[in-house]
Amino acid sequence: MENKKKEGRYSRIYKQLEALLSKTEDSLARMATICAVLHHKMDHYFWTGFYLYKFGKLIVGPYQGPVACQELEPEKGVCWAALKEAVPVIVPDVHAFPGHIACDSRSRSEIAMPVVDRKGKILAIFDVDSDRYASFDEVDQSALCDIMKLIYRKF
């Protein structure tokens, strides 16, 4: 998708999510809503979901798409890299990423980003896989960073 079109779509999604998420303060409900909206409105999304950081583990939370890994192998893969570095990670070719965890062999590219609460603590990783190579870029990263802030925002 052309970047200008992608920016416009993310802008419309952001406004829709603001309205939807204002109806609850529950973070899991907000995560589930974010997954559903993004997964069905972004055609390059193959798997869309959250891994909750609990008890030193990344455990699957709300998601849309094929069956997910229930718990990610510690210290491996894109999600753990995003957690350890505390920054978004964009991977154009998951097969070239050292230690990539293949929950679904159809995955080709990925973006993962920390979800931070109001106190700055990482509580989850938002993860999106695409069945196409090089699907994610700075436009996705910027828009998704803004969307993740809605999870703990007071409306």
C-alpha positions in Angstrom: 0.0 0.0 0.0 1.3 3.5 -0.9 2.4 5.4 2.2 0.0 8.3 1.7 -2.9 5.9 1.5 -1.6 4.0 4.5 -1.3 7.2 6.5 -4.9 8.2 5.7 -6.2 4.8 6.7 -4.3 4.8 10.0 -5.6 8.3 10.7 -9.2 7.2 10.2 -8.6 4.0 12.3 -7.1 6.2 15.1 -10.3 8.3 15.2 -12.5 5.2 15.2 -10.5 3.6 18.0 -10.6 6.8 20.1 -14.4 6.6 20.0 -14.6 2.9 20.7 -12.0 2.8 23.5 -13.5 5.7 25.4 -16.3 3.3 26.4 -14.1 1.3 28.8 -10.9 1.6 30.8 -10.2 -2.1 30.8 -6.9 -2.7 29.0 -7.7 -6.2 27.8 -11.0 -5.0 26.2 -9.1 -2.1 24.6 -6.4 -4.5 23.2 -9.1 -6.8 21.8 -10.8 -3.9 20.1 -7.5 -2.6 18.6 -6.7 -6.1 17.3 -10.1 -6.5 15.6 -10.2 -3.1 14.0 -6.6 -3.2 12.7 -6.7 -6.8 11.5 -9.8 -6.2 9.4 -8.9 -2.8 8.1 -5.2 -3.3 7.1 -4.9 -5.7 4.2 -1.3 -6.4 4.9 -2.0 -7.8 8.4 -1.9 -11.6 8.6 -1.7 -12.0 12.4 -2.4 -9.2 14.8 -2.1 -9.5 18.5 -0.7 -8.9 21.9 1.8 -10.9 24.0 1.3 -10.0 27.6 4.5 -9.8 29.7 3.6 -11.7 32.9 5.8 -13.5 35.3 8.9 -13.0 33.1 7.1 -14.6 30.2 5.4 -13.5 26.9 2.0 -15.1 26.9 -0.6 -14.7 24.1 -3.3 -12.2 24.8 -6.0 -10.8 22.5 -5.4 -11.5 18.8 -6.9 -12.0 15.4 -5.7 -14.5 12.8 -4.4 -18.0 12.7 -3.7 -19.9 16.0 -0.8 -18.3 17.9 2.0 -19.6 20.0 0.6 -19.6 23.5 3.9 -18.7 25.1 7.0 -17.5 23.3 10.3 -19.2 23.9 12.3 -16.9 26.3 14.8 -14.5 24.9 14.2 -15.5 21.2 12.4 -13.8 18.3 11.1 -10.4 17.4 8.8 -9.9 20.3 11.6 -10.6 22.9 13.9 -8.2 20.9 11.3 -5.5 21.2 10.9 -6.2 24.9 14.6 -6.3 25.7 15.5 -3.2 23.7 12.2 -1.4 24.7 11.8 -0.1 21.1 9.7 -1.1 18.1 11.3 -3.7 15.8 10.6 -4.0 12.1 11.7 -7.1 10.3 11.3 -7.1 6.5 12.2 -10.9 6.3 11.5 -13.0 9.4 13.5 -15.9 8.0 16.6 -13.7 8.1 16.0 -12.7 11.8 18.2 -14.7 14.2 16.1 -16.8 16.5 12.8 -16.0 14.8 9.9 -17.9 16.3 7.7 -19.3 13.5 4.2 -19.6 15.0 2.9 -19.8 11.4 5.1 -20.7 8.5 3.2 -18.3 6.2 4.6 -15.3 8.1 7.1 -13.3 6.0 7.6 -9.9 7.7 6.8 -8.5 11.2 6.6 -5.5 13.4 6.6 -5.7 17.2 6.4 -2.9 19.7 6.3 -2.4 23.5 3.0 -1.5 25.1 3.8 0.9 28.0 1.5 1.8 30.8 1.2 5.3 32.4 4.2 4.7 34.6 6.5 3.7 31.7 6.4 -0.1 32.5 6.2 -2.5 29.5 3.1 -4.7 30.1 2.8 -6.3 26.6 4.2 -6.5 23.1 2.0 -5.7 20.2 2.9 -7.9 17.3 1.8 -7.9 13.6 2.8 -10.5 11.0 2.3 -10.2 7.3 2.3 -13.0 4.7 4.3 -10.6 2.4 7.9 -9.5 2.7 8.8 -6.0 3.8 5.2 -5.0 4.7 6.0 -2.7 7.5 7.8 0.6 7.6 8.1 3.9 9.6 4.5 4.8 8.7 3.2 1.7 10.4 5.6 2.2 13.3 4.5 5.8 13.9 0.8 5.1 13.6 1.0 2.0 15.8 3.0 3.8 18.5 0.2 6.4 18.7 -2.5 3.7 18.7 -0.7 1.8 21.5 -0.9 4.9 23.7 -4.7 4.6 23.6 -4.6 1.5 25.7 -3.8 3.3 28.9 -5.2 6.7 28.0 -7.8 8.4 30.1 -10.6 9.7 27.9 
